Amino acid sequence: MLNNTVLEKVIEDARVAIREGESIAATLKKSGQFPSMMCHMVAVGERSGQLEAMLENVAGAYERDVEMEVGRLTSLLAPIMILIMAVGIGFIIFSILVPIMDMGNMVQ
C-alpha cells in the first residue's frame, strides 16, 4: 500500500484502534508521526461531521506548503548554478591563459 513501512504500521494500528471505537485524531496523535495541526483539524472534522472537508483542507494546506518550499529551493538553485558555471568558465579561461603567458615569458 505505502512505500513507507513506518507509516504503513501506524495506519494499520490506527485502523484497528478506530474499529475498537477510538477517535481518528487521537489515534493519529498517539502515533507521533503526524503534525499536530493535522491531528487538530481531523479532530475538528470528526466533531463537526465534516471530516472529508477537513481532510481536503489539510491536503490543500500541505500542497501549498510544498509548492512554496519547492519555489524557494528553485529560486535558490538558479544563483548557485550560475556561480558554479562562473567558476567552471573561470577555470577554463585560467587554464588557457597561463600557458600563453608562460610562452610569452619564454620568448623574452
N, C-alpha and C positions, 0 to 999 in steps of 0.2 A: 504494500500500500504506500508507505513512505520510504524515502531513501535514508531517513534519519532514524536509527534504531531507538534512540533515547525518546524522541517524541512519539514514536510508534508505541513504546511501552507506556508512556504517560497517557496517551489516548485510550489504549486498551484498559488501563486501570480506571480511567475516568468513565469509560463505558460501563464497567462493572459497578462502580460506585453509583452512577446515575440510575442504573437498573434497580439498585437497592434503595433508591429514594433520596439520595443526596443531591444537592443542587449542582448545576454545571459549574457555576462560578466558584463555589467553594472547592470543588474537586480540582479545577484548574489552578486555583491559587495555591492549594496544598502542594501541588507538584513542584512549584517554584520555577517552572520552565517558561511561564508566560508573563508578560509585563503586567504590572498592577493596573494600568489603565484599561487594558483589555478585560481583565477579570472584573473590574468595576463596571464597565459597560455591559458585560454579559449579565452581571447581577441585576443591573437596572432593567435590561431587556427581559430577564426572567420575571421580575416583579411586575412589570407593566404589561406583560403579554406580547411584547414586540421584539422578541429575541431575534427573529430573522432580520428585521430592520436595523437593530443594533449591530448585529454581526456585519451587515453591509456597511454601516458607518465605520466600524473598526477596520474593515478591509480597505475602505476608501482612505481613511486616515493613514494607514500604513503604506498604501500605494503612493500617496502624496509625499510621505517622508522619504521613501525610496527614490522617487523621482528627484526630490530636492538634493539628496545626497549624491546621486549619480550626476546631476547637473553640476554640483560643486566640484566633484572629483574631475569631471571632464574639463571644467574651466581651469583647474589647476594643472591638468595634464598638458594643455597646449603650451604654456610658457616653459614647462620642463622640457618638452620635446624640442622647442626652439633653442633652448640653452644647450641641450645635448648635440643638436645639429651644428650649432655655432662652434662648440668645442671640437667636434669632428672636422669641420671645414678649416678651422684654425690650425689643427694638427697637420692636415694635408698641405696647407699653404706653407707652414713652417718646414715641413719635410722637403718641399720643393725648393724653397729659398735658401736653406742652409747650404746645400751642395753648390748652388750657384754662387753664393758669396764666398765659399771656400775656394772655388775655382778662380774667382776674381782676385783673391789674396795670393794665390799661387802664381798668377801671371805677373804681379808686381814684384 
